[in-house]
């Protein structure tokens, strides 16, 4: 039998070392590939989530800032309306900027910190991410630094780079070679106080006086507004109101009660025909009353005394010419000639609570109703004409995203 040729012992040792080196190199290479792929996935995933988070943060910060501007207007209207022009021409709006920064600072999602830089300027620069200015509803254009101030623009950015998450330097390196380092998104959002209405009541233009043109807000003896009985004689029109579905007619599937209880969005109706009715029913008034005393509805536009009782509800309502109005349940179209900023001091109406709400769980009015005193009461009023320069000065009562 022939014998197989065997390698010398020193050759076997060399081959074993080569195999071991090959195995180690292979594992090392595969480990690097695995880390590269993982780093790429983490970096891209991080940037994707961060971009979404940045956009949301920008929108919420802009809305918060615009809401703070609105609150500043309302506080001034309540305490010293004569200073409203000074508020509207303030190019800094420090409380609004601080509110926007406070909302975003420290908020994080998927380990991506988001921050705002603010130098109180009105240009988006390397050290400033917030501007305030004027949003023109007609041209749908925002002017940073423009007056009267009714809008805020916010740009958000990440304060933590890829090196702080995922695979650190390796992840950043992979982002560079893959081109994902350009994912440094800095989204911009703008929120404005659009001068519109979502009220379901309209008043007669006769209730507006030239001396009560915004920014002048007149404090008046509490006025009882009524829709009954309807009389078009001039002297009585100032204390009458109508129900309105604004731009859309009332139908079986679009009932007035639904419109009141579901809260319509803000609509620009100045100069346009709206659907109005001098209805004899108090059911709609009870619905409006339920919304007024619901502490969860439009709370930022409600005014409370030191005891927590409801003093008034600030609303913007359309005003129209009532001289040719026909009484009845039918909704008629009448053109809006003015907007009126009102403070509804109380609503009194007998019967079950509207909007399916519980009557004993709402806000307590500062002034109680008396028997036989049904109606809607106002104690503040200011008006602007649809074509007049004062309309530009009137801020909306609810901020909306416009860009």
ZABA-148981 format. One record per residue (C-alpha): x negated, y, z; residue number from 1. Coordinates in Angstrom, 2 decimals. Example, Ala and Ser with C-alpha at 12.3 -4.5 7.8 and 13.67 -1.06 7.14 Angstrom:
residues 2
{xx=-12.30 | yy=-4.50 | zz=7.80 | pos=1}
{xx=-13.67 | yy=-1.06 | zz=7.14 | pos=2}
//
This chain:
residues 403
{xx=0.00 | yy=0.00 | zz=0.00 | pos=1}
{xx=-1.37 | yy=3.33 | zz=-0.92 | pos=2}
{xx=-1.69 | yy=5.98 | zz=1.74 | pos=3}
{xx=-0.17 | yy=9.47 | zz=1.34 | pos=4}
{xx=-2.68 | yy=12.21 | zz=1.30 | pos=5}
{xx=-2.44 | yy=14.31 | zz=4.42 | pos=6}
{xx=-3.46 | yy=17.92 | zz=4.76 | pos=7}
{xx=-6.23 | yy=18.74 | zz=7.08 | pos=8}
{xx=-5.08 | yy=20.06 | zz=10.49 | pos=9}
{xx=-6.32 | yy=23.59 | zz=9.81 | pos=10}
{xx=-4.23 | yy=23.80 | zz=6.61 | pos=11}
{xx=-1.09 | yy=22.71 | zz=8.45 | pos=12}
{xx=-1.65 | yy=25.50 | zz=10.98 | pos=13}
{xx=-1.95 | yy=28.10 | zz=8.18 | pos=14}
{xx=1.28 | yy=26.92 | zz=6.52 | pos=15}
{xx=3.14 | yy=27.03 | zz=9.83 | pos=16}
{xx=1.99 | yy=30.60 | zz=10.49 | pos=17}
{xx=3.07 | yy=31.66 | zz=6.97 | pos=18}
{xx=6.55 | yy=30.15 | zz=7.49 | pos=19}
{xx=6.88 | yy=31.89 | zz=10.83 | pos=20}
{xx=5.80 | yy=35.23 | zz=9.33 | pos=21}
{xx=8.30 | yy=34.80 | zz=6.49 | pos=22}
{xx=11.13 | yy=34.05 | zz=8.93 | pos=23}
{xx=10.27 | yy=37.09 | zz=11.03 | pos=24}
{xx=10.10 | yy=39.38 | zz=7.99 | pos=25}
{xx=13.40 | yy=38.06 | zz=6.69 | pos=26}
{xx=15.15 | yy=38.66 | zz=10.02 | pos=27}
{xx=13.63 | yy=42.13 | zz=10.24 | pos=28}
{xx=14.75 | yy=43.05 | zz=6.73 | pos=29}
{xx=18.29 | yy=41.75 | zz=7.34 | pos=30}
{xx=18.43 | yy=43.61 | zz=10.64 | pos=31}
{xx=17.44 | yy=46.85 | zz=8.92 | pos=32}
{xx=20.07 | yy=46.28 | zz=6.21 | pos=33}
{xx=22.68 | yy=45.59 | zz=8.86 | pos=34}
{xx=21.76 | yy=48.72 | zz=10.76 | pos=35}
{xx=21.76 | yy=50.79 | zz=7.57 | pos=36}
{xx=25.24 | yy=49.61 | zz=6.61 | pos=37}
{xx=26.52 | yy=50.07 | zz=10.15 | pos=38}
{xx=24.99 | yy=53.53 | zz=10.37 | pos=39}
{xx=26.58 | yy=54.53 | zz=7.09 | pos=40}
{xx=29.99 | yy=53.25 | zz=8.19 | pos=41}
{xx=29.77 | yy=54.99 | zz=11.55 | pos=42}
{xx=28.62 | yy=58.28 | zz=10.06 | pos=43}
{xx=31.30 | yy=58.31 | zz=7.36 | pos=44}
{xx=33.98 | yy=57.22 | zz=9.85 | pos=45}
{xx=32.83 | yy=59.88 | zz=12.30 | pos=46}
{xx=32.95 | yy=62.59 | zz=9.67 | pos=47}
{xx=36.36 | yy=61.51 | zz=8.42 | pos=48}
{xx=37.93 | yy=61.59 | zz=11.88 | pos=49}
{xx=36.15 | yy=64.82 | zz=12.70 | pos=50}
{xx=37.52 | yy=66.54 | zz=9.60 | pos=51}
{xx=41.06 | yy=65.56 | zz=10.52 | pos=52}
{xx=40.50 | yy=66.67 | zz=14.08 | pos=53}
{xx=39.04 | yy=69.98 | zz=12.92 | pos=54}
{xx=42.07 | yy=70.73 | zz=10.73 | pos=55}
{xx=44.49 | yy=70.00 | zz=13.55 | pos=56}
{xx=42.46 | yy=72.08 | zz=15.98 | pos=57}
{xx=42.36 | yy=75.03 | zz=13.57 | pos=58}
{xx=46.13 | yy=74.94 | zz=13.10 | pos=59}
{xx=46.90 | yy=74.64 | zz=16.81 | pos=60}
{xx=44.44 | yy=77.39 | zz=17.73 | pos=61}
{xx=45.93 | yy=79.75 | zz=15.11 | pos=62}
{xx=49.46 | yy=79.05 | zz=16.36 | pos=63}
{xx=48.39 | yy=79.56 | zz=19.97 | pos=64}
{xx=46.70 | yy=82.85 | zz=19.13 | pos=65}
{xx=49.71 | yy=84.14 | zz=17.19 | pos=66}
{xx=52.01 | yy=83.07 | zz=20.02 | pos=67}
{xx=49.86 | yy=85.07 | zz=22.46 | pos=68}
{xx=50.10 | yy=88.13 | zz=20.22 | pos=69}
{xx=53.88 | yy=87.70 | zz=20.23 | pos=70}
{xx=53.95 | yy=87.42 | zz=24.02 | pos=71}
{xx=51.95 | yy=90.63 | zz=24.26 | pos=72}
{xx=54.52 | yy=92.40 | zz=22.07 | pos=73}
{xx=57.41 | yy=91.07 | zz=24.15 | pos=74}
{xx=55.80 | yy=92.03 | zz=27.44 | pos=75}
{xx=55.30 | yy=95.55 | zz=26.14 | pos=76}
{xx=58.89 | yy=95.66 | zz=24.90 | pos=77}
{xx=60.05 | yy=94.73 | zz=28.38 | pos=78}
{xx=57.80 | yy=97.15 | zz=30.30 | pos=79}
{xx=56.83 | yy=100.10 | zz=28.09 | pos=80}
{xx=58.04 | yy=100.02 | zz=24.47 | pos=81}
{xx=56.28 | yy=103.33 | zz=23.78 | pos=82}
{xx=52.96 | yy=101.45 | zz=23.77 | pos=83}
{xx=53.99 | yy=98.98 | zz=21.08 | pos=84}
{xx=52.18 | yy=100.92 | zz=18.29 | pos=85}
{xx=48.94 | yy=100.70 | zz=20.28 | pos=86}
{xx=49.35 | yy=96.93 | zz=20.58 | pos=87}
{xx=50.06 | yy=96.50 | zz=16.88 | pos=88}
{xx=46.96 | yy=98.50 | zz=15.88 | pos=89}
{xx=44.55 | yy=96.68 | zz=18.22 | pos=90}
{xx=41.97 | yy=94.99 | zz=15.92 | pos=91}
{xx=40.58 | yy=92.77 | zz=18.69 | pos=92}
{xx=43.60 | yy=91.20 | zz=20.41 | pos=93}
{xx=41.33 | yy=89.80 | zz=23.12 | pos=94}
{xx=44.01 | yy=87.76 | zz=24.96 | pos=95}
{xx=44.92 | yy=85.96 | zz=21.73 | pos=96}
{xx=41.29 | yy=85.19 | zz=20.88 | pos=97}
{xx=40.67 | yy=83.87 | zz=24.38 | pos=98}
{xx=43.74 | yy=81.65 | zz=24.18 | pos=99}
{xx=42.58 | yy=80.17 | zz=20.87 | pos=100}
{xx=39.08 | yy=79.48 | zz=22.18 | pos=101}
{xx=40.40 | yy=77.98 | zz=25.42 | pos=102}
{xx=42.67 | yy=75.62 | zz=23.49 | pos=103}
{xx=39.82 | yy=74.20 | zz=21.41 | pos=104}
{xx=36.84 | yy=74.30 | zz=23.74 | pos=105}
{xx=36.18 | yy=70.94 | zz=25.33 | pos=106}
{xx=38.77 | yy=69.15 | zz=23.23 | pos=107}
{xx=37.32 | yy=66.07 | zz=21.58 | pos=108}
{xx=38.40 | yy=63.14 | zz=19.46 | pos=109}
{xx=36.19 | yy=60.25 | zz=18.41 | pos=110}
{xx=33.29 | yy=61.94 | zz=20.22 | pos=111}
{xx=33.42 | yy=64.92 | zz=17.83 | pos=112}
{xx=33.40 | yy=68.09 | zz=19.89 | pos=113}
{xx=35.16 | yy=71.07 | zz=18.32 | pos=114}
{xx=34.43 | yy=74.69 | zz=19.09 | pos=115}
{xx=35.07 | yy=78.28 | zz=18.02 | pos=116}
{xx=32.66 | yy=81.18 | zz=17.88 | pos=117}
{xx=34.06 | yy=84.62 | zz=18.57 | pos=118}
{xx=32.39 | yy=88.03 | zz=18.38 | pos=119}
{xx=35.68 | yy=89.99 | zz=18.25 | pos=120}
{xx=35.08 | yy=90.78 | zz=14.58 | pos=121}
{xx=37.49 | yy=90.35 | zz=11.70 | pos=122}
{xx=35.31 | yy=88.54 | zz=9.19 | pos=123}
{xx=34.47 | yy=84.84 | zz=9.15 | pos=124}
{xx=30.70 | yy=84.80 | zz=9.61 | pos=125}
{xx=28.03 | yy=82.56 | zz=11.06 | pos=126}
{xx=28.84 | yy=83.72 | zz=14.57 | pos=127}
{xx=32.58 | yy=84.38 | zz=14.27 | pos=128}
{xx=35.42 | yy=81.94 | zz=13.55 | pos=129}
{xx=38.44 | yy=84.09 | zz=14.48 | pos=130}
{xx=40.10 | yy=87.04 | zz=12.79 | pos=131}
{xx=43.35 | yy=88.89 | zz=13.42 | pos=132}
{xx=45.19 | yy=90.93 | zz=10.84 | pos=133}
{xx=48.34 | yy=91.45 | zz=8.81 | pos=134}
{xx=50.28 | yy=88.81 | zz=6.90 | pos=135}
{xx=52.35 | yy=90.33 | zz=4.09 | pos=136}
{xx=55.47 | yy=88.25 | zz=3.62 | pos=137}
{xx=56.21 | yy=89.71 | zz=0.18 | pos=138}
{xx=52.81 | yy=89.07 | zz=-1.38 | pos=139}
{xx=52.02 | yy=86.11 | zz=0.87 | pos=140}
{xx=48.61 | yy=87.57 | zz=1.49 | pos=141}
{xx=46.60 | yy=87.84 | zz=4.68 | pos=142}
{xx=44.40 | yy=90.88 | zz=5.33 | pos=143}
{xx=41.82 | yy=90.37 | zz=8.10 | pos=144}
{xx=41.71 | yy=93.47 | zz=10.29 | pos=145}
{xx=44.93 | yy=94.77 | zz=8.72 | pos=146}
{xx=47.64 | yy=96.40 | zz=10.79 | pos=147}
{xx=50.17 | yy=96.02 | zz=12.22 | pos=148}
{xx=48.60 | yy=92.87 | zz=13.59 | pos=149}
{xx=50.94 | yy=89.92 | zz=13.18 | pos=150}
{xx=48.64 | yy=86.99 | zz=12.38 | pos=151}
{xx=45.55 | yy=85.07 | zz=13.42 | pos=152}
{xx=43.09 | yy=83.17 | zz=11.25 | pos=153}
{xx=40.93 | yy=80.42 | zz=12.77 | pos=154}
{xx=38.03 | yy=78.38 | zz=11.40 | pos=155}
{xx=36.88 | yy=75.35 | zz=13.38 | pos=156}
{xx=33.54 | yy=73.56 | zz=13.35 | pos=157}
{xx=31.87 | yy=70.61 | zz=15.04 | pos=158}
{xx=29.56 | yy=71.45 | zz=17.89 | pos=159}
{xx=28.11 | yy=67.90 | zz=18.02 | pos=160}
{xx=26.10 | yy=66.63 | zz=15.03 | pos=161}
{xx=25.87 | yy=63.02 | zz=13.91 | pos=162}
{xx=22.74 | yy=62.54 | zz=15.98 | pos=163}
{xx=24.86 | yy=62.47 | zz=19.14 | pos=164}
{xx=27.04 | yy=59.56 | zz=18.06 | pos=165}
{xx=26.78 | yy=56.32 | zz=16.16 | pos=166}
{xx=23.18 | yy=55.45 | zz=15.34 | pos=167}
{xx=21.70 | yy=58.84 | zz=16.07 | pos=168}
{xx=18.78 | yy=59.76 | zz=13.81 | pos=169}
{xx=19.25 | yy=56.67 | zz=11.65 | pos=170}
{xx=22.89 | yy=57.57 | zz=11.09 | pos=171}
{xx=21.91 | yy=61.10 | zz=10.10 | pos=172}
{xx=19.25 | yy=59.75 | zz=7.74 | pos=173}
{xx=21.77 | yy=57.47 | zz=6.07 | pos=174}
{xx=24.19 | yy=60.40 | zz=5.75 | pos=175}
{xx=21.50 | yy=62.36 | zz=3.92 | pos=176}
{xx=20.55 | yy=59.66 | zz=1.43 | pos=177}
{xx=24.22 | yy=58.80 | zz=0.82 | pos=178}
{xx=25.29 | yy=62.41 | zz=0.32 | pos=179}
{xx=27.72 | yy=62.38 | zz=3.26 | pos=180}
{xx=25.81 | yy=65.09 | zz=5.07 | pos=181}
{xx=27.89 | yy=67.53 | zz=3.06 | pos=182}
{xx=30.98 | yy=66.45 | zz=5.00 | pos=183}
{xx=30.43 | yy=69.39 | zz=7.39 | pos=184}
{xx=34.01 | yy=70.58 | zz=6.95 | pos=185}
{xx=35.05 | yy=73.92 | zz=8.46 | pos=186}
{xx=38.79 | yy=74.15 | zz=7.78 | pos=187}
{xx=40.63 | yy=77.46 | zz=8.10 | pos=188}
{xx=44.23 | yy=77.94 | zz=9.25 | pos=189}
{xx=46.37 | yy=81.07 | zz=9.50 | pos=190}
{xx=49.49 | yy=81.52 | zz=11.62 | pos=191}
{xx=51.75 | yy=84.57 | zz=11.40 | pos=192}
{xx=54.72 | yy=86.12 | zz=13.15 | pos=193}
{xx=57.02 | yy=86.26 | zz=10.13 | pos=194}
{xx=59.78 | yy=88.86 | zz=10.56 | pos=195}
{xx=62.76 | yy=86.62 | zz=9.93 | pos=196}
{xx=65.71 | yy=85.17 | zz=11.80 | pos=197}
{xx=67.17 | yy=81.84 | zz=12.79 | pos=198}
{xx=70.05 | yy=83.27 | zz=14.80 | pos=199}
{xx=73.60 | yy=82.12 | zz=14.17 | pos=200}
{xx=75.14 | yy=85.48 | zz=14.95 | pos=201}
{xx=75.10 | yy=88.68 | zz=12.93 | pos=202}
{xx=76.05 | yy=92.15 | zz=14.06 | pos=203}
{xx=77.58 | yy=95.04 | zz=12.20 | pos=204}
{xx=75.16 | yy=97.65 | zz=10.89 | pos=205}
{xx=77.23 | yy=100.23 | zz=12.76 | pos=206}
{xx=75.64 | yy=98.97 | zz=15.99 | pos=207}
{xx=72.27 | yy=100.34 | zz=14.87 | pos=208}
{xx=71.35 | yy=103.94 | zz=15.58 | pos=209}
{xx=68.50 | yy=105.85 | zz=13.98 | pos=210}
{xx=67.08 | yy=106.65 | zz=17.43 | pos=211}
{xx=66.70 | yy=102.92 | zz=18.05 | pos=212}
{xx=64.47 | yy=102.15 | zz=15.07 | pos=213}
{xx=61.57 | yy=99.81 | zz=15.84 | pos=214}
{xx=59.12 | yy=100.25 | zz=17.53 | pos=215}
{xx=61.59 | yy=102.24 | zz=19.64 | pos=216}
{xx=63.63 | yy=99.76 | zz=21.67 | pos=217}
{xx=66.68 | yy=101.26 | zz=23.30 | pos=218}
{xx=67.84 | yy=100.21 | zz=26.73 | pos=219}
{xx=71.62 | yy=100.48 | zz=26.67 | pos=220}
{xx=74.40 | yy=99.92 | zz=29.21 | pos=221}
{xx=75.30 | yy=96.27 | zz=28.97 | pos=222}
{xx=77.52 | yy=96.01 | zz=25.91 | pos=223}
{xx=80.13 | yy=93.31 | zz=25.57 | pos=224}
{xx=80.09 | yy=91.99 | zz=22.01 | pos=225}
{xx=83.15 | yy=90.16 | zz=20.80 | pos=226}
{xx=84.54 | yy=88.47 | zz=17.73 | pos=227}
{xx=88.14 | yy=88.81 | zz=18.98 | pos=228}
{xx=90.24 | yy=90.63 | zz=18.07 | pos=229}
{xx=88.68 | yy=91.59 | zz=14.74 | pos=230}
{xx=89.22 | yy=95.22 | zz=13.78 | pos=231}
{xx=87.37 | yy=97.05 | zz=11.01 | pos=232}
{xx=88.05 | yy=100.51 | zz=12.42 | pos=233}
{xx=84.73 | yy=102.33 | zz=12.57 | pos=234}
{xx=84.37 | yy=102.98 | zz=16.28 | pos=235}
{xx=84.86 | yy=99.32 | zz=17.21 | pos=236}
{xx=82.37 | yy=97.76 | zz=14.82 | pos=237}
{xx=79.36 | yy=98.49 | zz=17.04 | pos=238}
{xx=80.66 | yy=95.94 | zz=19.58 | pos=239}
{xx=81.57 | yy=93.17 | zz=17.14 | pos=240}
{xx=79.60 | yy=90.17 | zz=16.00 | pos=241}
{xx=80.01 | yy=87.48 | zz=13.36 | pos=242}
{xx=78.99 | yy=83.86 | zz=13.14 | pos=243}
{xx=76.54 | yy=83.07 | zz=10.36 | pos=244}
{xx=75.02 | yy=80.01 | zz=8.73 | pos=245}
{xx=72.52 | yy=82.36 | zz=7.05 | pos=246}
{xx=71.59 | yy=81.31 | zz=3.50 | pos=247}
{xx=73.44 | yy=78.00 | zz=3.39 | pos=248}
{xx=77.21 | yy=77.53 | zz=3.41 | pos=249}
{xx=79.01 | yy=75.58 | zz=6.11 | pos=250}
{xx=80.14 | yy=72.17 | zz=4.89 | pos=251}
{xx=81.37 | yy=68.90 | zz=6.38 | pos=252}
{xx=77.79 | yy=67.68 | zz=6.59 | pos=253}
{xx=76.41 | yy=71.11 | zz=7.49 | pos=254}
{xx=78.67 | yy=72.17 | zz=10.34 | pos=255}
{xx=78.04 | yy=75.34 | zz=12.36 | pos=256}
{xx=77.72 | yy=73.39 | zz=15.58 | pos=257}
{xx=74.93 | yy=71.30 | zz=14.04 | pos=258}
{xx=73.13 | yy=74.41 | zz=12.82 | pos=259}
{xx=73.28 | yy=76.01 | zz=16.27 | pos=260}
{xx=72.36 | yy=72.95 | zz=18.30 | pos=261}
{xx=69.54 | yy=71.74 | zz=16.05 | pos=262}
{xx=67.84 | yy=75.13 | zz=15.77 | pos=263}
{xx=67.38 | yy=76.31 | zz=12.21 | pos=264}
{xx=63.93 | yy=77.29 | zz=10.93 | pos=265}
{xx=63.03 | yy=80.96 | zz=10.57 | pos=266}
{xx=64.47 | yy=82.39 | zz=7.35 | pos=267}
{xx=63.81 | yy=85.66 | zz=5.55 | pos=268}
{xx=67.28 | yy=87.01 | zz=4.79 | pos=269}
{xx=66.81 | yy=90.78 | zz=4.77 | pos=270}
{xx=68.36 | yy=92.20 | zz=1.60 | pos=271}
{xx=70.03 | yy=88.87 | zz=0.78 | pos=272}
{xx=73.65 | yy=87.71 | zz=1.05 | pos=273}
{xx=74.40 | yy=85.44 | zz=4.01 | pos=274}
{xx=77.46 | yy=83.40 | zz=4.91 | pos=275}
{xx=79.40 | yy=85.00 | zz=7.76 | pos=276}
{xx=82.80 | yy=84.51 | zz=9.41 | pos=277}
{xx=84.89 | yy=86.30 | zz=12.01 | pos=278}
{xx=86.05 | yy=83.00 | zz=13.45 | pos=279}
{xx=88.54 | yy=83.03 | zz=16.30 | pos=280}
{xx=87.05 | yy=79.91 | zz=17.86 | pos=281}
{xx=84.94 | yy=80.05 | zz=21.02 | pos=282}
{xx=83.40 | yy=76.62 | zz=20.33 | pos=283}
{xx=80.46 | yy=78.13 | zz=18.47 | pos=284}
{xx=79.92 | yy=80.68 | zz=21.25 | pos=285}
{xx=79.80 | yy=77.81 | zz=23.76 | pos=286}
{xx=77.14 | yy=76.15 | zz=21.61 | pos=287}
{xx=75.07 | yy=79.35 | zz=21.56 | pos=288}
{xx=75.56 | yy=79.70 | zz=25.30 | pos=289}
{xx=74.30 | yy=76.15 | zz=25.84 | pos=290}
{xx=71.14 | yy=76.94 | zz=23.86 | pos=291}
{xx=70.58 | yy=80.19 | zz=25.76 | pos=292}
{xx=70.69 | yy=78.51 | zz=29.18 | pos=293}
{xx=68.75 | yy=75.41 | zz=28.14 | pos=294}
{xx=65.26 | yy=75.93 | zz=29.67 | pos=295}
{xx=63.71 | yy=73.76 | zz=26.96 | pos=296}
{xx=64.96 | yy=75.90 | zz=24.06 | pos=297}
{xx=62.94 | yy=78.89 | zz=22.83 | pos=298}
{xx=61.62 | yy=79.49 | zz=26.34 | pos=299}
{xx=58.82 | yy=81.81 | zz=25.23 | pos=300}
{xx=61.43 | yy=84.34 | zz=24.08 | pos=301}
{xx=63.38 | yy=84.30 | zz=27.32 | pos=302}
{xx=62.84 | yy=86.71 | zz=30.17 | pos=303}
{xx=63.13 | yy=85.70 | zz=33.82 | pos=304}
{xx=63.18 | yy=87.66 | zz=37.07 | pos=305}
{xx=60.95 | yy=86.93 | zz=40.06 | pos=306}
{xx=63.53 | yy=84.45 | zz=41.36 | pos=307}
{xx=63.47 | yy=82.45 | zz=38.15 | pos=308}
{xx=66.88 | yy=83.63 | zz=36.97 | pos=309}
{xx=67.44 | yy=84.32 | zz=33.28 | pos=310}
{xx=67.46 | yy=88.06 | zz=32.58 | pos=311}
{xx=67.74 | yy=87.88 | zz=28.80 | pos=312}
{xx=67.01 | yy=86.11 | zz=25.54 | pos=313}
{xx=65.18 | yy=88.06 | zz=22.82 | pos=314}
{xx=66.43 | yy=87.29 | zz=19.31 | pos=315}
{xx=66.23 | yy=88.81 | zz=15.84 | pos=316}
{xx=69.64 | yy=88.87 | zz=14.18 | pos=317}
{xx=70.79 | yy=90.08 | zz=10.77 | pos=318}
{xx=72.99 | yy=93.16 | zz=10.51 | pos=319}
{xx=75.48 | yy=93.67 | zz=7.71 | pos=320}
{xx=78.16 | yy=96.10 | zz=6.58 | pos=321}
{xx=81.40 | yy=95.00 | zz=8.23 | pos=322}
{xx=83.74 | yy=97.69 | zz=6.88 | pos=323}
{xx=85.15 | yy=95.47 | zz=4.13 | pos=324}
{xx=85.12 | yy=92.28 | zz=6.14 | pos=325}
{xx=88.18 | yy=90.05 | zz=6.11 | pos=326}
{xx=89.01 | yy=88.30 | zz=9.41 | pos=327}
{xx=89.53 | yy=84.57 | zz=9.41 | pos=328}
{xx=87.78 | yy=81.22 | zz=9.50 | pos=329}
{xx=86.50 | yy=81.42 | zz=5.93 | pos=330}
{xx=82.80 | yy=82.14 | zz=5.52 | pos=331}
{xx=82.18 | yy=85.11 | zz=3.26 | pos=332}
{xx=78.94 | yy=86.35 | zz=1.77 | pos=333}
{xx=77.74 | yy=89.77 | zz=2.89 | pos=334}
{xx=74.35 | yy=91.33 | zz=2.23 | pos=335}
{xx=71.98 | yy=91.87 | zz=5.14 | pos=336}
{xx=70.97 | yy=95.52 | zz=5.33 | pos=337}
{xx=68.95 | yy=95.44 | zz=8.58 | pos=338}
{xx=67.27 | yy=93.27 | zz=11.14 | pos=339}
{xx=68.06 | yy=93.92 | zz=14.78 | pos=340}
{xx=65.92 | yy=92.91 | zz=17.74 | pos=341}
{xx=68.32 | yy=92.24 | zz=20.62 | pos=342}
{xx=68.07 | yy=91.13 | zz=24.18 | pos=343}
{xx=71.12 | yy=89.03 | zz=24.97 | pos=344}
{xx=71.64 | yy=89.55 | zz=28.68 | pos=345}
{xx=74.27 | yy=86.83 | zz=29.18 | pos=346}
{xx=76.94 | yy=84.80 | zz=27.43 | pos=347}
{xx=80.25 | yy=84.16 | zz=29.12 | pos=348}
{xx=82.69 | yy=81.58 | zz=27.81 | pos=349}
{xx=85.13 | yy=79.23 | zz=29.50 | pos=350}
{xx=85.49 | yy=75.61 | zz=28.49 | pos=351}
{xx=83.17 | yy=72.62 | zz=28.22 | pos=352}
{xx=79.44 | yy=73.14 | zz=27.67 | pos=353}
{xx=78.39 | yy=73.22 | zz=24.05 | pos=354}
{xx=75.86 | yy=71.11 | zz=22.14 | pos=355}
{xx=76.68 | yy=68.13 | zz=24.35 | pos=356}
{xx=74.66 | yy=69.61 | zz=27.21 | pos=357}
{xx=75.32 | yy=69.51 | zz=30.92 | pos=358}
{xx=76.51 | yy=72.83 | zz=32.33 | pos=359}
{xx=74.90 | yy=72.24 | zz=35.74 | pos=360}
{xx=71.35 | yy=71.65 | zz=34.50 | pos=361}
{xx=70.66 | yy=74.95 | zz=32.76 | pos=362}
{xx=69.04 | yy=78.23 | zz=33.72 | pos=363}
{xx=70.90 | yy=80.44 | zz=36.18 | pos=364}
{xx=71.85 | yy=83.87 | zz=34.77 | pos=365}
{xx=70.64 | yy=86.92 | zz=36.66 | pos=366}
{xx=74.12 | yy=88.45 | zz=36.26 | pos=367}
{xx=77.10 | yy=86.20 | zz=36.81 | pos=368}
{xx=80.16 | yy=86.13 | zz=34.58 | pos=369}
{xx=83.53 | yy=87.27 | zz=35.84 | pos=370}
{xx=87.01 | yy=85.96 | zz=35.00 | pos=371}
{xx=88.31 | yy=87.45 | zz=31.78 | pos=372}
{xx=84.88 | yy=88.68 | zz=30.75 | pos=373}
{xx=84.24 | yy=86.24 | zz=27.93 | pos=374}
{xx=81.82 | yy=87.50 | zz=25.33 | pos=375}
{xx=78.20 | yy=87.92 | zz=24.32 | pos=376}
{xx=76.42 | yy=90.75 | zz=26.15 | pos=377}
{xx=73.38 | yy=92.76 | zz=25.04 | pos=378}
{xx=71.34 | yy=95.41 | zz=26.87 | pos=379}
{xx=68.43 | yy=96.08 | zz=24.46 | pos=380}
{xx=68.58 | yy=96.89 | zz=20.77 | pos=381}
{xx=66.22 | yy=97.99 | zz=18.01 | pos=382}
{xx=66.80 | yy=97.94 | zz=14.26 | pos=383}
{xx=64.83 | yy=98.13 | zz=11.02 | pos=384}
{xx=66.15 | yy=98.65 | zz=7.51 | pos=385}
{xx=65.34 | yy=96.01 | zz=4.91 | pos=386}
{xx=63.77 | yy=98.62 | zz=2.65 | pos=387}
{xx=62.33 | yy=100.87 | zz=5.34 | pos=388}
{xx=58.70 | yy=101.14 | zz=6.48 | pos=389}
{xx=59.65 | yy=100.07 | zz=10.01 | pos=390}
{xx=60.32 | yy=96.52 | zz=8.80 | pos=391}
{xx=56.59 | yy=96.05 | zz=8.35 | pos=392}
{xx=56.10 | yy=96.83 | zz=12.04 | pos=393}
{xx=58.61 | yy=94.28 | zz=13.35 | pos=394}
{xx=56.87 | yy=91.03 | zz=14.39 | pos=395}
{xx=58.61 | yy=87.71 | zz=14.24 | pos=396}
{xx=59.44 | yy=85.81 | zz=17.42 | pos=397}
{xx=58.07 | yy=82.42 | zz=16.39 | pos=398}
{xx=54.61 | yy=81.83 | zz=14.85 | pos=399}
{xx=54.44 | yy=79.65 | zz=11.75 | pos=400}
{xx=51.54 | yy=78.33 | zz=9.69 | pos=401}
{xx=51.27 | yy=80.30 | zz=6.47 | pos=402}
{xx=47.92 | yy=79.17 | zz=5.06 | pos=403}
//
